[in-house]
Amino acid sequence: MSTIGIIGAGAIGAAFARALSRQGIELVIANSRGPQTLASLVEELGPTARAGTREEAAAQPIVLIAVNWSKLPTALGGLPDFGGRIVIDANNSIEAPLFKAVDLNGRMSSEVFAEWVPGARVVKAFNHLPARFLESDPAAEGGRRVLFLSGDDADAKAQVAALIEQLGFFGIDLGELSIGARLTQFPGGPLPLQNLVKFA
């Protein structure tokens, strides 16, 4: 598996980093405050993790982005065209700590998000469960915890599905973004917070 980039070191970004590190997958994680502020997290994650700039994280073949919705334009602004690289949209159009919905005028959050990552092959994933489920053992309940994914590029989805599998989860492809992203977006979709387990 290639090095994974992560932009956003909050609850979801850090949980995803822990899941990667558990499987020995190399990662570069970035936040808005600079690599030096991630020293303790990187030390916890171990030798496969390093802190970097957002440009370094964005340059990886697969990049997960998990940033507070209102901060996404700034976090992604000025980055080079993604040139066909895979970007995992792990965001929800809400504002913590009150989890108030952002008015997107009827548009899907992934549709808006895609405009901020020009040239990216967007896959919606890792957004429907709280961070504690992403960083804990996916087999803890006797099966494999389910993660949903959706996207418009079959190869990009296949690569993210392989990553989900490598992390020990059970991936379910919900189809194109126009369908799957609507099912998993929070608020509005029926699937967020559904902690489902696939048994053999």
N, C-alpha and C positions, 0 to 999 in steps of 0.2 A: 504494500500500500504506500502510495506517495505521501509526502508531508501534507498535513491538513492545516489550512489557515483558519484562525478564529478572530473575528473582529467583535469585541465585546467581552468583557471579563466579569460580567454580573452573574446572577444565579445560573442562567441557562448556559452561558458561555463557559463558565467554570465547571459546571456539571458535565458538559460535553467533553471538555478537556480531561476530566477525571476518567470518563469512560474510555477515551482514546488511550490514555496513559496506562490504564489497566491492561490493555491489549498490546502495549509496547509500540503504539503507532506514533510516529514523530509528528509534532505540531509546533506551530508558531502562533502565539496568542498576543493580541494587541488591545489596548484600550485608549481612551482619550487623554490619559494623564501621562503616558510615556512608559517605556519598558521598565524603567527603574522601579516603578510603583508595583510591579508584578513579581518582584523578587521572591516574596514568601510563597505565593501561589506556585511559581515555577519550581521552587525547592520542594514543595509538597508533591508536585506532579512527578518529579524525578527526571532522569537523564534524557528521556525522549522529548521533553518539552523545553522550549525557550521563549522568552519574551522578545517581541519585535515591534517595529512600527506598523501602523496600519497598512502602509505600502508593502511591507514585507509579507504581512499576513495575506493581503489581497493578491499577491503574486503567485500563490500556491495553486496547484491544479484543482483542488476542491477547497472552497472557502465557506465556512459557516458564519452567518452574521446574526447576532442576537444583541440588539441595542434597544433602549427605550425608544418608543415610536417617535416622539418629538425630536429626538437627537439623531435619528437616522440620516436626515439630509446633511447634517454637519459631518457625521461619521464617515459618510460615503462621498461627500463632495470633493471634487478635485482628483479623485483616483483615476488612473488611466482606464481606457476601455478594457473590459475583461477578456476580450478576444476569444470568446468561445469557452472560457473556463467555467466550471460548475460553481454556482453559488447556491448554498442552502439557505432558504429563507426560514429562519426559526423565530420570526417576529409575530407579535399580535398587536392589533391597532387599539391598544389600551394604554392608559397612563397610570403607573403606580404612584402613590400607594393606594389610591382609592379605586383603581381598576376601572376608571371611567372610560367609556367607549369614545373613540375619536370618530367624528363625522366624516365619512369618506364619500358622501353624496351618492351612496348606492354602489360604489365600486368595491371590488374585492381588495383586501389589503395586499395580496401578492401582485395584483395588477399595478397598484401604486408603487410597490416596492421595486418591481422590475424596471421602472423608469429611472430609478436611482443607481442601477447597476448595468449601464449600457454594455452590450456585447456579451452578457452573461447568459448561460443556460441555467435558468432558475428552477430549483426543485424545492417544493414546500415540504418541510420535515422537521422533526424535533421541536415542534411548537405546541403540541396538544396536551402534554403532561407537565406537571410541576417538576422543578429541577431535582427534587429528592428522588424521583423515580428514574430519572436519566442517569444519576450518578450511583445508584444502588445496583446490586446484582440483578440483572434482568431475568435470572432464573430463580429468584428468591421464593416465588410462590408455587414452585413445582412445575412450571411450564416456562414459556418464554414471553416476556412482556411484549405487547404489540406496539409498533410504531407505524404510523401512516406516512405515505409519501405520495406526492403528485407532481406532475410536470409535463411540459409539452415536447420534451426531447427524450426519445426512448433510450439513447445511450447514456445520457446524463442520469436518468432514473435508474438504469441498470447499475451504474457505478455507485450511486447513493444506496441502492438496495444491497449491494455487496458490502458496503461499509456497515450498514445496519446489521447485516448477518454476522460480520466479523466482530461486532461489538456484543453479540450474543442475543440481540433482540429478534423479533419476528416481524418482518416488514410486510405491509399490505399496500399494494399499489391502488390508489383511488382514481387513477386515470389522469386526464388533462387538468391543468390548473383551474380551468373554468368550472370544473366539477369538484375535484378533490380539495382544492384550496378553500372553496366555499364551505365544504363539509367540516374542515378542521380549523377554520379561522375562529378566533375568539375576540370579541363576542359574536354570536350569530349562528355559528355552526353547531350541529348536534354532537360532534365527537370530542371536543375539548373536555379534559378532565375525566374521560372514560378510561380507567385503568384496566385494560383488557389483557388477558393472558391466553396464549395459544398452548394447548396441551397436545402432546403427540397422539 
